[in-house]
């Protein structure tokens, strides 16, 4: 009789959790694809780390229910228990990880000067998650030998799930398929210009809590204080005044206070962010931290709360059409001297080479473009590319990341007309930021492009046999740029190239899990107080591989590491992938 009562209590409490979960999911207004969710969770588990630990929690809850249902069948219950052994190992790891997060968050709260009420709420949520993990582990561990105790423990766990873990679970189910490259467009400038939307109806950013979009609030309320975002955040590692976890929890805990001045509260944290995307990438429940960062930045731009360096960048783009405050005239004359033609002189060109602001005006970045052109010449395909010359301006990525959405859209609409004029369909860029914005964000404005990073182009030339390289005795370590590897999953082409040149030595954080150079999100143009520079942290990690050369794939990464090399007086070479290929051409 006792067993039947315990089973009933277990199932009823789990049903309560399920009903509350379904109710929360209706707020998202999305169709749910459970098969896609299962595939996603297995992929996350396969990557190890937090992904495997979170998978173990979800799988442990499912196994707990199956063990309860199999209570009358001892043989089946024992078989399920044996299958659950890897999950129990993951739960043990998750519990130990939670202890580490609890200790680390205390230091972060102190650094940020978090209010006492916020800290108490944070501690409460972290302890509840730890209890859920421990109870799930205990539930499964007891199931084979003490089934009654297992059901009692599982019932308590179900009550905690229903009370505190409905929101994280719902957000994961609803948003597991949302790509990191999806960027929220707060308004359409064309609609305003053409009178479809009144200017006074445009909401620029998140000045107050009442300005925050409903789905962003839902996302932030789903934070379970897991801490994966803080664990890999470069700003946190550098001692900056930022915690992605604190950002979204601030929104969640103030969501019922419409007059709360969010932009003022999060001002320092917003500018400390490099927009590397690790927080969103690593979050097991798919919270969208960057939506808040960008919303706050847009509000700060609208209010004019900008330091001089940020203002200067925006002014430079407005006055000169580039971020470096250099007159645009003669932008690509040096490329014409190398045999590259303006697109009007080469209308049959297959690709537009988007040189970018850095590639056009920065002397170091120019060297990278020159070497890439040498590779194209050697392959006999120089006639397949063309440039825009003085007609090329900023791609818009820096101003959008800083928060000047109106100016960004003006740039997009101008480039759209330019691309139509010359029939541009394919673009090659040396910059991952330009790569990402052209590939993923111009679509919203009716611009469909095939976009290639120069590493992809070089890889294709090697594969087709158009260029041959001689292998040397050097050793290389690749730094994967966030906007190329994490945002766009371009990881393999650069590796296929480098292994043909010499020994490839990989750092611990690589590919989609790469660590930021510190330049993203407009950080290249302004200063952020920090204990240690992000670029120096990454440089030390790359140098720790013992490689002779850091291979970069971004002019900003190259600049950051070149500066770190000078500061540290390191013998380690910093070269773009086009440069190391050009050195070894046969």
C-alpha positions, -999 to 999 in steps of 0.1 A, spaced: 0 0 0 28 24 9 45 18 -25 13 27 -44 9 59 -24 45 69 -30 42 62 -68 10 82 -69 27 112 -51 57 110 -74 36 110 -106 12 137 -94 41 160 -85 58 153 -118 24 160 -136 22 194 -118 57 202 -132 46 191 -167 14 212 -166 33 243 -154 59 237 -181 33 235 -209 17 267 -196 50 285 -197 57 273 -232 25 289 -245 39 323 -236 66 318 -263 40 311 -291 63 287 -309 59 253 -323 79 227 -304 100 201 -322 108 175 -296 130 154 -319 151 185 -327 154 191 -289 166 155 -283 192 157 -311 204 191 -297 208 177 -262 228 147 -274 251 170 -294 256 192 -264 264 162 -242 289 149 -268 309 182 -264 315 174 -228 318 199 -199 287 218 -189 268 204 -219 273 168 -206 265 179 -170 233 196 -180 223 166 -202 229 144 -172 204 165 -152 177 163 -179 184 126 -185 184 119 -148 150 133 -144 137 112 -173 153 81 -159 138 90 -125 103 89 -140 110 56 -159 124 40 -127 92 51 -108 70 36 -135 91 4 -135 86 0 -97 65 -32 -101 91 -48 -124 123 -53 -105 142 -67 -136 134 -37 -157 142 -14 -128 176 -29 -124 183 -27 -162 174 10 -162 196 15 -131 226 0 -149 220 22 -179 219 53 -156 255 48 -144 270 74 -169 242 98 -160 250 95 -123 287 102 -131 275 134 -149 253 144 -119 283 140 -95 304 162 -118 275 187 -120 272 189 -82 309 196 -78 307 222 -106 278 239 -88 300 243 -57 327 260 -78 301 283 -94 288 293 -59 323 303 -48 332 321 -80 299 341 -80 306 354 -46 338 371 -59 320 384 -90 292 399 -68 318 416 -47 336 430 -77 304 444 -92 291 458 -59 259 438 -62 231 447 -39 224 425 -9 189 415 -22 203 405 -55 231 384 -39 205 366 -17 183 357 -47 214 345 -65 224 323 -37 189 309 -33 186 299 -70 221 283 -70 214 263 -39 180 251 -53 197 239 -85 223 221 -64 196 204 -44 178 194 -76 210 177 -88 217 160 -55 181 148 -51 181 135 -87 214 116 -81 200 102 -48 167 92 -65 185 72 -92 211 57 -68 185 45 -44 161 31 -70 177 -3 -75 179 -12 -38 156 11 -18 128 19 -42 105 35 -16 132 59 -5 139 67 -41 102 76 -47 102 99 -17 133 117 -27 120 120 -63 88 135 -51 107 163 -32 128 169 -64 96 172 -85 83 198 -62 115 218 -65 113 214 -103 77 227 -104 86 256 -81 118 268 -96 129 251 -128 99 255 -151 112 287 -167 147 274 -176 132 241 -190 107 261 -211 133 284 -225 155 255 -236 126 237 -253 114 269 -271 148 283 -281 172 254 -285 173 259 -322 179 297 -322 213 305 -338 239 328 -323 239 347 -355 203 358 -352 204 396 -344 173 414 -330 163 443 -353 145 468 -331 130 488 -360 132 491 -398 145 525 -409 128 521 -443 94 519 -426 101 552 -408 114 570 -439 85 558 -460 59 567 -434 48 533 -425 59 538 -389 59 571 -371 93 583 -357 78 587 -322 68 550 -322 104 538 -327 119 522 -296 157 526 -298 168 506 -268 163 494 -233 164 527 -213 139 514 -187 125 479 -179 93 489 -197 113 491 -229 125 455 -228 109 432 -253 86 405 -239 106 376 -253 138 390 -239 122 392 -205 111 355 -209 146 346 -218 162 364 -188 136 350 -164 149 316 -175 183 320 -160 189 292 -135 222 307 -122 241 278 -140 271 300 -144 285 286 -177 283 321 -191 306 336 -165 329 306 -166 340 313 -202 334 351 -204 366 369 -214 355 401 -196 350 381 -163 384 365 -168 401 399 -173 385 413 -142 362 437 -160 330 450 -144 308 425 -162 290 393 -155 266 380 -182 248 361 -155 243 393 -134 230 412 -165 202 387 -172 194 382 -136 190 420 -131 164 420 -159 147 390 -144 145 403 -108 134 438 -120 109 427 -146 80 438 -125 94 474 -121 87 492 -154 104 524 -143 137 507 -133 165 525 -152 181 495 -168 205 514 -191 220 534 -162 223 503 -140 240 482 -167 260 509 -184 295 498 -173 287 461 -180 274 468 -215 306 486 -226 328 459 -209 313 432 -233 332 421 -263 301 404 -279 321 373 -284 289 353 -279 303 327 -255 276 334 -229 248 326 -254 268 297 -269 275 281 -235 242 286 -218 225 252 -214 191 267 -212 197 291 -241 193 325 -225 200 354 -249 224 376 -229 235 397 -259 199 409 -266 201 428 -233 237 441 -240 227 455 -274 194 469 -261 212 488 -233 239 501 -257 213 514 -281 196 533 -252 230 547 -242 237 559 -277 202 575 -279 209 593 -246 244 604 -258 260 586 -228 292 578 -247 329 583 -240 349 603 -265 366 574 -282 332 557 -290 318 591 -302 349 596 -324 343 562 -341 307 570 -348 316 604 -361 344 590 -383 319 566 -400 295 595 -406 321 619 -419 346 597 -437 327 564 -444 353 544 -424 362 539 -387 398 552 -390 391 589 -396 409 588 -430 396 605 -461 381 578 -484 397 591 -516 423 568 -530 411 540 -507 422 512 -530 448 529 -553 475 506 -538 455 476 -549 451 489 -585 489 490 -586 489 452 -578 466 445 -607 433 444 -589 406 462 -609 377 483 -599 344 464 -604 334 489 -632 365 478 -651 359 441 -644 321 437 -645 325 399 -651 343 394 -618 328 365 -598 336 380 -564 338 414 -548 368 416 -525 355 436 -496 388 450 -482 372 467 -452 383 497 -432 413 480 -415 424 463 -448 421 496 -467 439 520 -442 457 501 -415 493 495 -427 495 460 -410 462 449 -423 472 460 -458 501 436 -457 475 408 -451 455 419 -481 486 421 -502 496 386 -494 461 373 -502 463 390 -535 497 374 -541 481 340 -535 453 348 -559 478 358 -585 498 326 -581 466 306 -585 458 326 -617 424 338 -605 431 375 -599 408 384 -627 379 368 -608 379 395 -581 373 432 -581 370 460 -556 348 490 -551 376 515 -546 364 549 -532 328 536 -533 336 511 -505 327 523 -471 321 507 -437 302 474 -437 283 486 -406 293 460 -381 311 483 -357 283 509 -355 257 482 -349 277 465 -322 282 499 -305 245 505 -307 240 530 -335 212 511 -352 200 539 -374 234 546 -389 239 509 -394 207 506 -414 217 537 -435 249 519 -444 231 487 -453 206 505 -475 235 524 -492 255 492 -498 223 475 -511 220 500 -539 257 497 -546 255 459 -548 225 462 -571 244 487 -593 272 463 -599 254 430 -597 273 418 -566 263 383 -555 295 370 -539 318 386 -515 352 377 -501 364 393 -469 395 390 -447 374 402 -416 351 378 -397 330 408 -386 323 418 -421 318 381 -430 292 377 -403 273 409 -410 271 404 -448 262 367 -444 236 369 -417 224 404 -410 220 420 -444 194 394 -453 169 412 -431 172 441 -455 167 422 -487 204 416 -495 212 380 -503 249 373 -507 273 343 -508 300 353 -484 335 337 -481 363 343 -457 397 344 -473 407 312 -455 379 294 -472 390 307 -506 426 296 -500 415 262 -488 395 259 -521 425 269 -542 446 242 -524 420 215 -528 416 223 -565 454 221 -570 456 257 -581 484 264 -556 510 242 -541 528 248 -508 560 234 -495 559 219 -460 585 233 -435 596 225 -401 578 252 -382 550 249 -357 518 268 -357 489 275 -334 456 288 -348 436 315 -331 400 311 -341 381 344 -342 348 344 -323 328 358 -353 342 332 -376 344 300 -355 317 304 -328 292 325 -347 296 309 -382 313 275 -374 341 280 -399 367 259 -382 381 233 -406 394 252 -436 422 269 -417 433 236 -402 434 218 -435 457 246 -447 480 248 -417 487 210 -414 501 212 -449 526 238 -438 540 224 -406 531 211 -372 497 223 -358 495 227 -320 461 233 -306 453 254 -276 428 242 -250 401 266 -262 397 264 -299 372 261 -327 337 271 -315 349 272 -279 376 297 -288 386 325 -264 382 362 -275 411 384 -285 394 414 -268 386 435 -299 350 426 -306 319 446 -300 337 478 -308 362 472 -279 391 478 -304 383 515 -304 378 523 -268 393 514 -234 377 493 -206 391 491 -171 404 456 -164 428 437 -142 445 420 -171 441 426 -208 420 400 -226 445 399 -255 473 391 -230 453 362 -215 447 347 -249 483 354 -261 497 335 -230 474 306 -238 485 304 -274 522 308 -264 517 280 -239 514 255 -268 550 260 -276 542 270 -312 565 293 -331 538 312 -350 503 324 -341 481 321 -372 453 347 -372 423 350 -394 412 385 -386 429 419 -388 416 429 -353 429 397 -338 462 402 -355 465 438 -341 456 427 -306 482 399 -305 508 420 -322 504 445 -294 506 417 -268 538 404 -285 554 439 -283 544 444 -247 557 410 -236 588 411 -259 579 377 -271 597 359 -299 564 343 -310 554 354 -345 520 367 -353 509 362 -389 477 360 -409 469 328 -427 474 345 -460 509 354 -450 520 319 -439 506 305 -471 523 331 -493 557 323 -476 554 286 -486 541 290 -522 559 268 -547 
